[in-house]
């Protein structure tokens, strides 16, 4: 599916940029298919974000740059066509080995109707060298600028997720240094998953000259606390998809072992869900 770029897409991109405010952060309950995106929109969200892990799982691949790019683009297009809200897509590390390949991914994402991307600096268990990641972010920025759409490039950096540094202070320094380089390359926001420590978030927010995105979920401080610490964007990543698959796993195991159905008793009404997907 291809969506022709319009002023409407441009306006959605500008609107999405404006949603990143420290006082009232953008809260993203990440979707992985059209039904979950419609649920997000129906709940009154300001925007829809995809989760790369949830998307990959739903399409039969593990997370971590193993999903076929075209499958991901097709899913992004379906989600963008299904909601009126701005849609930002998690494209892992860009679905490409080279900066030119990342630029092509961005062009495809824009053609699919999205107005934002997450691009991570992880490659397997390690982090890309900073200069390599800078080139990839710059390529994404250049492709979006050439298309005339103010794409929101959310540069994700993973020192808190990968076992690169044992020293927490070194992780913090690495995240801040990488963020500065990515901002210089054209990033609009910085995503630092792997920590919900309010003190660390405060230090990151103070040191990074762009809106700070953090990853939250069960066990993390509440949205208001994360906002007070300096987060301008709060995502829950794959947590919703994981919870949905956990319900499915419990229901499958229960009916196959005890013959019961209690674990799937608290389900959405069939007619309600069907109506949500009426076009």
C-alpha positions in Angstrom: 0.0 0.0 0.0 1.3 3.5 -0.9 0.0 6.7 0.6 0.6 9.8 -1.5 2.3 12.5 0.6 0.0 15.4 1.3 -0.2 18.6 3.3 -2.2 16.5 5.8 0.8 14.2 6.4 3.0 17.3 6.7 0.5 18.8 9.3 0.5 15.5 11.2 4.3 15.6 11.4 4.3 19.1 12.7 1.6 18.3 15.2 3.6 15.3 16.4 6.6 17.4 17.0 4.5 19.8 19.1 3.4 16.9 21.4 6.8 16.5 22.9 6.6 18.7 26.0 8.2 18.1 29.4 5.3 19.5 31.3 2.7 17.3 29.6 4.7 14.5 27.9 3.5 12.4 24.9 2.4 9.0 26.2 2.5 6.2 23.7 0.8 2.9 24.2 2.6 1.0 21.4 0.5 -0.9 18.9 1.5 -3.8 16.7 -1.4 -4.2 14.3 -4.5 -2.4 13.0 -6.7 -3.6 15.9 -4.3 -2.5 18.6 -3.8 0.8 16.8 -7.6 1.4 16.7 -7.8 0.6 20.4 -5.1 3.2 21.1 -7.0 5.8 19.0 -10.3 4.9 20.6 -8.8 5.5 24.0 -8.1 9.1 23.2 -4.4 8.9 22.5 -2.7 11.8 20.7 -0.6 9.6 18.4 0.0 6.0 17.5 3.5 4.4 17.8 4.4 0.9 16.6 6.5 -1.5 18.7 9.1 -3.2 16.6 9.0 -6.3 18.7 5.3 -6.7 18.6 5.2 -6.1 14.9 7.9 -8.7 14.3 6.2 -11.3 16.5 2.9 -10.7 14.8 4.5 -11.2 11.4 6.4 -14.4 12.4 9.9 -13.0 13.1 12.0 -12.4 16.3 12.8 -8.8 17.2 16.3 -7.6 16.3 16.6 -6.7 12.6 15.3 -10.0 11.4 12.0 -8.9 10.0 11.7 -8.4 6.3 11.6 -4.7 5.6 8.7 -4.9 3.2 6.6 -6.8 5.7 7.3 -4.0 8.2 6.4 -1.3 5.7 3.2 -3.0 4.7 2.1 -3.1 8.3 3.0 0.6 8.9 0.9 1.5 5.8 -2.1 -0.5 7.2 -1.8 1.2 10.6 -1.4 4.7 9.1 -4.4 4.1 6.8 -6.5 2.9 9.8 -6.2 5.9 12.1 -6.4 9.7 11.7 -3.7 10.2 14.3 0.0 10.8 13.5 1.8 7.4 13.3 5.4 6.9 14.3 7.1 3.7 13.3 9.8 1.8 15.2 12.2 0.7 12.4 14.7 -1.1 14.6 18.2 0.0 13.3 16.8 0.9 9.9 16.2 -2.5 8.2 19.4 -1.9 6.2 23.2 -2.4 6.4 24.2 1.0 5.0 23.2 4.6 5.4 21.8 4.6 1.9 19.7 1.6 2.9 18.4 3.5 5.9 17.5 6.4 3.7 15.5 4.1 1.4 13.7 2.7 4.5 12.8 6.2 5.5 11.4 7.0 2.1 9.3 3.9 2.2 8.1 4.8 5.7 7.0 8.2 4.5 5.3 6.7 1.5 3.4 4.4 3.9 2.0 7.5 5.7 4.0 7.6 8.9 5.5 10.8 10.2 8.1 9.6 12.7 10.7 6.8 13.2 12.7 5.3 15.9 16.3 4.3 14.9 18.3 2.4 17.4 22.1 2.1 17.7 22.1 -1.6 18.8 23.5 -4.2 16.6 23.1 -7.6 18.2 24.5 -7.4 21.8 26.8 -4.5 20.9 26.4 -0.8 20.0 27.3 0.6 16.6 30.4 2.9 16.5 29.2 6.4 17.0 30.4 7.6 13.5 28.5 4.8 11.8 25.3 5.6 13.7 25.7 9.3 12.9 25.9 8.5 9.2 22.7 6.5 9.4 20.8 9.2 11.3 22.1 11.8 8.8 20.9 9.7 5.9 17.4 9.4 7.5 17.3 13.2 8.0 18.4 13.9 4.5 15.8 11.5 3.0 13.0 13.1 5.0 14.1 16.6 4.1 14.2 15.7 0.4 10.7 14.4 0.7 9.5 17.7 2.2 8.1 16.0 5.4 9.4 17.1 8.8 9.8 13.5 9.9 10.4 13.1 13.7 13.6 11.2 14.0 13.8 9.6 17.4 17.4 8.4 17.9 17.5 5.5 20.3 20.7 4.8 22.2 21.2 1.6 24.2 24.0 1.9 26.8 21.6 1.0 29.5 20.3 -2.0 27.7 23.5 -3.6 26.4 26.3 -5.0 28.6 28.8 -2.6 27.1 29.6 -0.8 30.4 29.5 -2.3 33.9 29.8 1.2 35.5 26.4 3.0 35.7 28.2 6.3 35.5 30.0 5.2 32.3 26.6 4.2 30.8 25.3 7.6 31.5 28.3 9.3 30.0 28.1 7.2 26.9 24.3 7.9 26.5 24.9 11.6 26.8 27.8 11.6 24.4 26.0 9.6 21.8 22.9 11.7 22.2 24.9 14.9 21.4 26.4 13.3 18.3 22.9 12.1 17.1 21.4 15.5 17.7 24.2 17.1 15.6 23.3 14.5 12.8 19.7 15.6 12.7 17.8 13.7 15.5 14.7 15.5 16.8 14.5 13.4 20.0 16.6 11.0 22.0 15.2 7.7 23.3 17.2 6.1 26.2 15.5 2.8 27.2 16.8 0.6 30.0 16.5 3.0 32.9 13.6 4.5 34.8 15.7 5.8 37.7 14.3 9.3 38.2 17.7 10.7 39.1 19.3 9.3 35.9 16.4 10.6 33.8 16.9 14.0 35.4 20.6 14.0 34.4 19.8 12.8 30.9 17.1 15.5 30.4 19.4 18.2 31.7 22.3 17.2 29.4 20.4 16.4 26.2 19.3 19.3 24.1 16.3 17.5 22.7 13.1 15.9 24.0 13.9 12.8 26.1 12.0 9.6 25.5 12.0 6.9 28.2 10.6 3.3 28.2 8.2 2.5 31.0 6.0 -0.4 32.1 5.2 -2.5 35.1 7.5 -1.5 38.0 8.4 1.9 36.6 7.5 5.2 38.2 4.1 6.6 37.1 3.9 8.9 34.1 3.6 12.0 36.3 6.9 11.1 38.1 8.7 10.5 34.8 7.5 13.8 33.5 8.6 15.6 36.6 12.0 14.1 36.2 12.3 15.5 32.6 10.8 13.0 30.2 9.0 14.5 27.3 7.9 11.2 25.8 7.0 8.0 27.6 6.6 4.7 25.7 5.6 1.3 26.9 7.2 -0.5 24.0 6.4 -4.2 23.6 4.7 -4.4 27.0 1.1 -4.4 25.6 2.0 -7.1 23.0 3.7 -9.2 25.7 0.6 -8.9 27.9 -1.7 -9.9 25.1 0.4 -12.9 24.2 0.5 -13.9 27.8 -3.3 -14.0 27.9 -3.2 -16.2 24.8 -0.6 -18.5 26.3 -2.6 -19.0 29.5 -5.9 -19.6 27.6 -4.2 -22.1 25.3 -2.6 -24.0 28.1 -5.7 -24.0 30.3 -8.1 -25.4 27.6 -5.5 -28.0 26.6 -4.8 -29.2 30.2 -7.8 -28.7 32.5 -10.4 -28.1 29.8 -11.3 -24.7 31.4 -11.7 -21.2 30.1 -11.3 -18.9 33.1 -8.1 -17.3 31.9 -9.8 -15.9 28.9 -13.1 -14.9 30.6 -12.3 -11.2 30.8 -12.4 -10.6 27.0 -13.4 -7.7 24.9 -17.0 -7.9 23.6 -17.1 -9.5 20.1 -19.4 -6.8 18.7 -17.4 -4.0 20.3 -14.1 -5.2 18.7 -15.8 -5.9 15.4 -17.3 -2.4 15.4 -13.9 -0.8 16.1 -12.6 -2.3 12.9 -15.5 -1.1 10.7 -14.2 1.3 8.0 
